[in-house]
Amino acid sequence: MRQNTLDKIDRIRARLEEQIAEASPGDRLPTVKALMRQHRTAQRTVEAALRPLLEAGRLQARPGVGLVVPGAEAAMEEDAWEGDLLVLYRISESRLARSVLLEMEQRLKLRGRTVLQIGYSSEAQALDLLARMGRFKACLIQIHFEIVSIDFLAALQRHARAIIVDGVSAVGINADAIGTNWREALSIAFRTLQAHGHTRIGFLTSGHEARQIAMARREFQMLSGWLPEADANWLIELDTLPGATQIADITAALGPLRDDNGRLPFTALIAWGIVEGFVLERALTDLGQSIGEELSVLLLGSTDFPSEHVRRFDVIGNSQREKLDTFERVIIDRIDDRGDASRVHYLPISHVVHGSIVRLDPD
């Protein structure tokens, strides 16, 4: 870093220290953009000047408020918190969902943060548990596609300064939502199969009415309408939530679709909600389907969670590692009461090849 930049950082910091000394607890200081204009410098220079003051607790960066001078009440407020992070998760059969929470807890504890995890089977049970608790700096809620009531959200806001949601089914509720746009992933998968010559494509998914699931189904039906056999309906809906699908569910849904030769009516299948890849592999094998030969298969899911794709299925979706990194960054920001306003954090989508798609030659 050049000497003139270092000098400018020192001048900005000295001026901020003067303003802090003159201010009363709760007073606001100029915003980062205002400081950039005042000192005619770049954002990174202002941030470098601010960093030691923020880390020392002499300033606080509050979402939607800006730079604030903390007061003596800050230490009292610290004692009022029951903990840093409360994790509420709806109990499910998804090993992937639990894996996210367990690794997230480990990461946060390594950074000196306190974490309390509580599972619940119904909102009534969760509300009863919350009624016995104090306030937390942040709450991570894993709803697993279930509907969240207004009463439940209100209770969460009473018991947590910030709310982070695993998944993007619940949006527009003044909370950070982190997850994958599965409608986008479905669209990429569909076009990938088209690019490999497939014009008869099936979609095996949950029939649940959760927003993300329903939007993916609608996207598939719209895309299917542009195929040569537009009237064919190869949307196969299972009466299970993602993560709860068993071998028998798949065989019962696909078995009746086979012709006299045991072939399915489509040459490619997109599957979403199968978090244990061996379940899909076993079901298709039991149905006499040769994966990656007569039937191309493309999973929607985590690209780096081996038990999901079992290194057998091509997979389109998000990286589990990237998801955890995003969760850690957002949660730490909320615990420390800093960062931008709450928003939806969509995870990047990628395609990892394992050889379950075959290219069809044109007739």
N, C-alpha and C positions, 0 to 999 in steps of 0.2 A: 504494500500500500504506500502511495506517495506521501512525502512529508506534508505537503499542503493539505491533503485530505485528512491526515492525522491531526493537523492543527485545527482544521474546521470541526472535526469531531470533538476535540477538546473544548472549543469555543461554544459549540451547541450545548454540550453537557454542562459547562460552567453556567451558562444562562439558565438552563433548566434547574440546576441546583439553587440558583437565586430565586427562581419562581416558586420552587417547592418551599424554601425558607419563608417566603412572604405569604404563602397560601395558608388557608385554613383546611382542616380535614374535610374531605368531600369535594373540594374545589376542583374544577376541571382545568387542565392545561391545554395549550393549542394542540390541534390534531397533527398527525404526521404530515398530512398534505400542507397544513398551514406552516409547519416548521420548514418544510421544503421550500415554500415560497419565501418565507422570511429570510432564510439563509442561502437562498438560491443554490440549492444543492440537490443531489439525488436521494431517492428514498433509502437506499442502502446506507448512505452516510448518516442520515437521521436515525435509522434503526441501530446502527453501531453506537451512536451516542446514547440512545435510550437503554440499550441492553443491560449495562451494569446497574442502572437505576431500577429497572424492573426486577432484576434478579435479587437485588438487595431489599426489595419491598418498599422502596421509597416512592415508587409510582405503581399504579395498577392500570392495566389495559383491560377495560371492560367492554364486552360485545355490545354494540349499539350505543355506547356512551362515550368511549374514547379514553384519554389519559386522565386519571383521577388521583388526587393526593389522598393516601389512606390516613386514617386517624387512629387514635388510641383504641377505638372500638375494634380495630382489626384483630388485635390479640384476643380480646374477649370473644369475638365472633369465632375465632379458631377453636376455642374451647367448646363452643356451642354445637359444633358438628359432631354427629355420631360416627362419621367416617368419611373417607374420601369418595369411595364408589360403592353404590348398592347395585347388585346385579339381580334382576328378576327375570326368570325364564320359565316359560310354559313347558311343562314336562312333555317330552315327545320321544319317539323311537329313533330320532336322527342322531347317529353318532357324530356326524359332521357338526351339527349344531352345538353339541356339548364340547367338542374339540375346540371350537372357537373360544368358548368361555373359559375353559381350563387354561389354554395357552395365554389368553389375555390376562387372566389373574396372575399367572406366573410372571409375565412381563412387567405388570404394574408393581408387583411386590418387589421385584428386583430394582425398581426405581423409587422404592421407599414409600409407596402409596398403600393405603389400607383398602381391602376389598372384602365385601360380604356378599356371598351368593346364596340365593333362596329360590327354590323351585316351587311352582304352584300348578294346580290342575284346573282351577277355575278362577274367574275374576273375584268371586265372593271370598275365596280363600286368600287371594292376594290382598284384597282390601282389609281383611281381618288382620293379616300380618303387618301391613303398613300402619294400621291404627296403633300398634304397640311400639312403633319406632319413632326416632327423632329425625332430624334432617341430615341429608348427605349432600356433599358438594355436587355430585353427579349421580345419575341413575342410568344404567344400561338395561334396556328392556328387550327381551327376545320373545316375540309373540308367536312365531312360527305360523304365520299366515292367518291366525285367528283375528276376529274383529275386536277392536279396542273401543270400549264405551267411553262416553264423555265423562262419566263419574270416575272411571279408572284413571283417565288422563288428569283430571282435576286433583285426584289423590296423589298422583306422582308429582305434580307440580308443588303440592304442599310439602312434600317430603324430600324434594331434590331441587337444587338451584338450576341444574341443567339436565336435560333428558336426551339420551342417545338411543336410537332404535336400530336394532339389527334387522336390515331389510328395508325396502322402500314401499311396502304396502301401505304404511301410514305416513302420509305427507301433509304439509300445510298445517302443522299443529305446534309450531314454535319449538321444534326439536330437530336435532341432527339425525338424519336417516342415512344409513350406509348400506349399500347393496348393489345388486346387478339389475339392469334393465333387461328382464328376460324376454320381453317383446323384441328388443333389438337383437338379442342372442338368437331367438327363434328365426328372425328374418335372415340373419347371416347364415344360419344352418340351412335354411330352405334354399337360399341362393347358391350356397356351396354345392348342394346336391344337384341343383339344376345345372351348374357348371360342369358337373361330372356326367351329364347326359340323362339324369333321372327326370321323368315327367309324371311318374306315379309315386307319390310320397305320402306316407302315413305319419301321424303324430300321436304318440302314446303319452298321456298326461293325466293330471288330476282333474276331476270334475268339480272341484271346490270353487266357490264364488269369490275367493280372495282376489283383490284387484289385479295383482301381478299375474296370477294364473289365468283369470278370465281374459285379460288383455292379450296374453300369448295365444289363447285359443282363438280369439277374434282375428288376430293377425294371421294365424294359420289359415283360417277359413277365407280371408280376403286374398291371400297369396294363392291358395288352391283354386280360386275362381279364375285365375289366369292360365291354368294348365289346360292341355288339350281335352282332358276328361273333366271338365269343370263341374259337372253334376255329381261326380263321385264324392262320397263323404267318407274320408279316411281319418277322421278325427276320432280317436279311441279314448274315451273318458273313463277313468278309474274312480271308484268310490272310496278313495283314500287320499290323505294329505301327502305331500312330498316327504319322503323319508319313511313312510309306513307301508309302502308297497311290498308285497310278498310274491314269491314265485307263482302261487296259485292264482293271484289276482291277474297276473299277466297272461298266463295260459288260458284262463277263463275268458279273457277279453279278446285275445287274438285267435284262439283255437277255432271258433266258429267261422272265422273269415277265410279259412283255407278252402281251396278247391279240391276236387277229387284226387289231384296229384299231390296234395299237401302244400301247395304254394299259396302264399298270401297275395292279395290283389295289388300290392304295391311292391316296387323294387327297392325302395329305401324307407327307412323308419327313423324318425326323430323321437327321442325319449327324454322326458324331463320329470324329475322327481325320484329318480332311482339313485339313491345314495350309496347302495352297495352293488357294485357292478356284477358280482357273481350271481345276483338274483336275476338280472336280465339275461346274462349269458346262459344260465341253467334253464330258464324258461324257454328261450329261443331254441336251445338244443333239444329240450323235451318235445318241442313242436316240430322238430326235424328241419330247422332252418340253418343253412350254412352261412355263418356271419362273415361278411367281407367277400362273399362269392355270389350266391344267388340273392342274398339280402344285404344291402349296405345299411349300416347302423351308425347314427351320430347322436351322442349324448349331449345334453345341456347340463353343465355342472361346473365343478371346480377342476381346473386344468392340472393342478398339482397335488391332488388328494388321491393317492394310488388305489385305495379301496373303492373309490367311486368308478374310475375308468378301468381298473385292473390291468392297465397297460394292454388292453385288448380293444377298447373302443376309442375312436376319435372323439374328442370332446371340445365343445365351444362354451366358454364362460369366463369366469374370473379366476385369478390366481388367489389361492388361500393365503399365501404369504403377503401379497399386496393388500388383501382385505385386513389382515391382522395389523399390518403397518398403518393403515388408514385409521382403524379403530384406536390404536395406541396414540397416534398423534392427536386425534380429535378428543379422546377422553382426557388426556393430559392437559390439553388446552382448556377444557371445561372445568376440570378439577382446579386448575390454577386461575380460573376466571379470566381467560384471555382468548384472543382469536376473533375471527369475524362473526357476524350474526349466524344463527343456526340456519342450516340449509340441507339439501339432499346431496350426498356425495356418491355419485355413480362410479362404480369400479370399471376399469378398462376391460374390454372383452378381447379374447384371443382364441386361436384354434390350435390345438395340439393333436398331431397325427399319430395314430397307433395302428393304422392299417385296416380299419373296418369299413372303409368306403372303396367301392370298385367303380371304375369309369365304364359307363355303358357305351358301346359303339352304336352310332346311328343306324336305324334299320335301312 
